[in-house]
Amino acid sequence: MANLFDLNGKVALVTGSAAGLGKAMAQALAEAGANVVVADINLEMAEIASHEIERLGVKALPVKANVADADSVKSMVNQAVTEMGTLDILVNNAGINRRAPLVEMSEDDWDATIGINLKGTFLCCREVGPVLLAKNYGKVINIASLLGTVAQPNRGPYASSKGGVIQLTKVLALEWARNRINVNAIGPGYFATELNRKLMDDPAVYNDLTNRIPMGYWADPSELAGPVVFLSSSASDYITGQVLWVEGGYLCL
């Protein structure tokens, strides 16, 4: 059974992996044996994260990348393949959130959120896709969100982008299924990360959201370790086009 989750010899590219959920998932893949490309817009933090990952006995490559920029994504993938030899796993995690009522939302904030969360996922899949298609193997995990299916006020661009990520996941799953490339998504609920710091620092908002979670607490980033390793491993070879919800029962309500 342990062999099903063994990632030794695999190479994973995780975007936005210098901190938060991305870093936790990159470390989990490394613990399962994968070499990891730590891609982030903050190269200094990516280098720090890479050093930590290499202590687990695998190779880690820090790469600076802006996933909303096509040239930057192409450079990231070229560097990854050149220095690591290939790619087997892509985790599209890079994301931002801009909160405001829609009538107050600036066009710049809308474009930035859609550009990184949705367009960035598209660009990374487009560049990594040929590498995976050439060998008829690959695992793509897109990071969606609870808000990709549940609406909340003041989350217009974020919810729209994550809903788009879910649909993009299904489309790519269909396009690449015959090539034995699994394309799935993870849908996190409320996690204690810097992205949610504003919510966590407001006691009224924090308590209200916590009370809506059947399991009664905000998840730690480490709780994505199992899901990302599962979807990256041969244990999920017959699973594609799905969203694995990690939300403490929120969607059961």
C-alpha positions as CSV (number, residue, x, y, z in Angstrom):
1,M,0.0,0.0,0.0
2,A,2.8,2.4,0.8
3,N,4.1,2.1,-2.8
4,L,0.9,3.7,-4.1
5,F,1.9,7.0,-2.4
6,D,5.6,6.8,-3.2
7,L,6.8,9.8,-5.3
8,N,10.5,8.9,-5.4
9,G,11.9,10.0,-8.8
10,K,9.0,12.3,-9.6
11,V,9.5,16.0,-10.1
12,A,6.8,18.4,-8.9
13,L,6.3,22.1,-9.8
14,V,4.4,24.0,-7.1
15,T,3.5,27.6,-7.8
16,G,3.2,30.1,-5.0
17,S,5.1,27.6,-2.8
18,A,7.4,29.9,-0.8
19,A,4.8,30.2,2.0
20,G,1.3,29.2,3.2
21,L,-0.6,26.4,1.5
22,G,1.9,26.1,-1.3
23,K,4.9,25.6,1.0
24,A,3.0,23.0,3.0
25,M,2.1,21.1,-0.1
26,A,5.7,21.3,-1.5
27,Q,7.0,19.9,1.7
28,A,4.5,17.1,1.7
29,L,5.4,16.1,-1.9
30,A,9.1,16.1,-0.8
31,E,8.4,14.0,2.2
32,A,6.8,11.5,-0.2
33,G,10.0,11.5,-2.2
34,A,9.5,14.0,-5.0
35,N,12.0,16.6,-6.1
36,V,10.4,20.0,-6.0
37,V,10.5,23.2,-8.1
38,V,9.6,25.9,-5.6
39,A,8.1,28.6,-7.9
40,D,7.2,32.0,-6.4
41,I,7.2,35.7,-7.3
42,N,9.4,36.2,-4.2
43,L,12.7,34.5,-5.1
44,E,14.3,35.1,-1.7
45,M,11.5,33.3,0.1
46,A,11.5,30.6,-2.5
47,E,15.2,30.0,-1.8
48,I,14.6,29.8,1.9
49,A,11.8,27.3,1.4
50,S,14.0,25.3,-1.0
51,H,16.7,25.0,1.6
52,E,14.2,23.6,4.1
53,I,12.9,21.1,1.6
54,E,16.3,19.9,0.7
55,R,16.8,18.9,4.3
56,L,14.2,16.2,3.6
57,G,16.7,14.5,1.3
58,V,15.4,15.6,-2.1
59,K,16.4,18.2,-4.6
60,A,14.6,21.6,-4.6
61,L,14.9,24.3,-7.2
62,P,13.8,27.9,-6.4
63,V,12.5,29.8,-9.4
64,K,11.1,33.3,-9.6
65,A,7.9,33.4,-11.6
66,N,4.8,35.6,-12.2
67,V,2.1,33.1,-13.2
68,A,0.0,35.9,-14.8
69,D,2.8,36.6,-17.3
70,A,3.1,34.2,-20.2
71,D,6.8,34.9,-20.7
72,S,7.6,34.4,-17.1
73,V,5.7,31.1,-17.0
74,K,7.5,29.8,-20.1
75,S,10.8,30.7,-18.5
76,M,9.8,29.0,-15.3
77,V,8.9,25.7,-17.1
78,N,12.0,25.8,-19.3
79,Q,14.3,26.3,-16.2
80,A,12.5,23.5,-14.4
81,V,12.8,21.0,-17.2
82,T,16.4,22.0,-18.0
83,E,17.6,21.7,-14.4
84,M,15.4,18.9,-13.1
85,G,15.2,16.9,-16.3
86,T,11.4,16.6,-16.6
87,L,8.1,17.4,-14.8
88,D,5.6,14.9,-13.6
89,I,3.4,16.9,-11.2
90,L,2.0,20.4,-11.5
91,V,0.3,22.1,-8.5
92,N,-1.3,25.4,-9.5
93,N,-1.4,27.1,-6.1
94,A,-0.4,30.7,-6.7
95,G,-3.3,33.0,-5.8
96,I,-4.4,36.3,-4.4
97,N,-7.6,37.7,-3.0
98,R,-9.1,41.2,-3.2
99,R,-12.1,41.9,-1.0
100,A,-14.6,44.7,-1.6
101,P,-18.3,45.2,-2.7
102,L,-18.5,44.8,-6.4
103,V,-19.5,48.5,-7.0
104,E,-16.3,49.5,-5.2
105,M,-14.0,46.9,-6.8
106,S,-11.3,48.5,-8.9
107,E,-10.7,47.2,-12.4
108,D,-7.0,46.7,-11.4
109,D,-8.0,44.5,-8.4
110,W,-10.4,42.5,-10.6
111,D,-7.8,42.0,-13.3
112,A,-5.0,41.1,-10.9
113,T,-7.2,38.4,-9.1
114,I,-8.4,36.8,-12.3
115,G,-5.0,37.1,-13.9
116,I,-3.2,35.2,-11.2
117,N,-5.8,32.8,-10.0
118,L,-7.4,31.8,-13.3
119,K,-5.2,33.0,-16.2
120,G,-2.2,31.8,-14.2
121,T,-3.6,28.3,-13.9
122,F,-4.3,28.3,-17.7
123,L,-0.8,29.5,-18.6
124,C,0.9,27.0,-16.3
125,C,-1.1,24.1,-17.7
126,R,-0.5,25.3,-21.3
127,E,3.3,25.3,-20.7
128,V,3.6,22.1,-18.7
129,G,1.0,20.3,-20.8
130,P,3.4,19.4,-23.7
131,V,5.9,17.9,-21.2
132,L,3.3,15.6,-19.8
133,L,1.7,14.8,-23.1
134,A,5.0,13.8,-24.6
135,K,5.3,11.0,-22.1
136,N,1.7,10.1,-21.6
137,Y,1.8,10.7,-17.9
138,G,1.2,13.4,-15.4
139,K,-0.7,14.7,-12.4
140,V,-2.1,18.2,-12.4
141,I,-3.7,19.6,-9.2
142,N,-5.4,23.0,-9.4
143,I,-6.1,24.7,-6.1
144,A,-9.8,25.8,-6.2
145,S,-11.7,27.1,-3.2
146,L,-14.8,26.7,-1.2
147,L,-15.8,30.0,-2.8
148,G,-15.7,28.4,-6.2
149,T,-19.1,26.9,-5.4
150,V,-20.4,28.9,-2.4
151,A,-21.0,32.6,-2.8
152,Q,-20.1,35.2,-0.2
153,P,-20.4,39.0,-0.3
154,N,-17.3,41.1,-1.3
155,R,-15.6,38.2,-2.9
156,G,-16.5,38.9,-6.6
157,P,-13.2,38.4,-8.4
158,Y,-11.9,35.6,-6.1
159,A,-15.1,33.5,-6.3
160,S,-15.3,34.0,-10.0
161,S,-11.7,33.0,-10.5
162,K,-12.0,29.9,-8.4
163,G,-15.3,28.8,-10.1
164,G,-13.4,29.2,-13.3
165,V,-10.6,27.0,-12.0
166,I,-13.1,24.2,-11.3
167,Q,-14.4,24.3,-14.8
168,L,-11.0,24.5,-16.3
169,T,-10.0,21.5,-14.3
170,K,-12.9,19.5,-15.8
171,V,-12.2,20.6,-19.4
172,L,-8.5,19.7,-19.1
173,A,-9.4,16.4,-17.5
174,L,-11.4,15.5,-20.6
175,E,-8.8,16.7,-23.0
176,W,-5.9,14.8,-21.4
177,A,-7.7,11.7,-20.1
178,R,-6.5,9.4,-23.0
179,N,-2.9,10.5,-22.3
180,R,-3.1,9.2,-18.8
181,I,-2.8,12.7,-17.3
182,N,-5.0,13.2,-14.3
183,V,-6.3,16.7,-13.8
184,N,-8.0,17.3,-10.4
185,A,-8.6,20.2,-8.0
186,I,-8.4,20.6,-4.3
187,G,-11.0,22.8,-2.8
188,P,-9.8,24.2,0.6
189,G,-12.2,25.7,3.1
190,Y,-11.0,28.1,5.8
191,F,-7.2,27.7,6.5
192,A,-5.1,29.7,8.9
193,T,-2.8,31.5,6.4
194,E,-1.6,35.0,5.7
195,L,-4.1,35.2,2.9
196,N,-6.9,35.0,5.5
197,R,-5.1,37.2,8.1
198,K,-7.7,40.0,7.7
199,L,-10.5,37.6,8.5
200,M,-8.7,36.0,11.4
201,D,-7.9,39.3,13.0
202,D,-11.5,40.4,13.2
203,P,-13.0,38.5,16.2
204,A,-16.6,38.8,15.0
205,V,-15.9,37.6,11.5
206,Y,-13.6,34.9,12.7
207,N,-16.1,33.5,15.2
208,D,-19.0,33.7,12.7
209,L,-17.0,31.7,10.1
210,T,-15.7,29.2,12.7
211,N,-19.3,28.6,13.9
212,R,-20.3,27.7,10.3
213,I,-17.6,24.9,10.1
214,P,-19.1,21.6,11.3
215,M,-15.7,20.5,12.5
216,G,-15.4,23.7,14.5
217,Y,-11.9,25.0,13.6
218,W,-9.8,26.6,10.8
219,A,-7.5,24.1,9.2
220,D,-3.7,24.2,9.4
221,P,-1.9,24.2,6.0
222,S,-0.4,20.8,6.9
223,E,-3.9,19.3,6.5
224,L,-3.4,19.5,2.7
225,A,-0.5,17.1,2.9
226,G,-2.6,14.0,2.5
227,P,-4.8,15.3,-0.3
228,V,-2.0,16.6,-2.5
229,V,0.1,13.5,-2.1
230,F,-2.9,11.3,-2.9
231,L,-3.7,13.3,-6.1
232,S,-0.1,13.3,-7.1
233,S,0.4,9.5,-6.7
234,S,-0.6,6.3,-8.4
235,A,-3.3,5.9,-5.7
236,S,-5.4,8.3,-7.8
237,D,-4.7,6.9,-11.3
238,Y,-8.4,6.4,-12.1
239,I,-9.6,9.7,-10.7
240,T,-9.8,12.8,-12.9
241,G,-11.9,15.9,-13.3
242,Q,-12.8,15.9,-9.6
243,V,-12.7,18.4,-6.8
244,L,-11.4,17.0,-3.5
245,W,-13.0,19.3,-0.9
246,V,-11.0,19.9,2.3
247,E,-13.4,22.1,4.2
248,G,-14.3,20.5,7.5
249,G,-17.8,19.7,6.4
250,Y,-18.8,23.2,5.4
251,L,-20.5,22.0,2.2
252,C,-22.7,19.5,4.1
253,L,-24.7,22.4,5.5
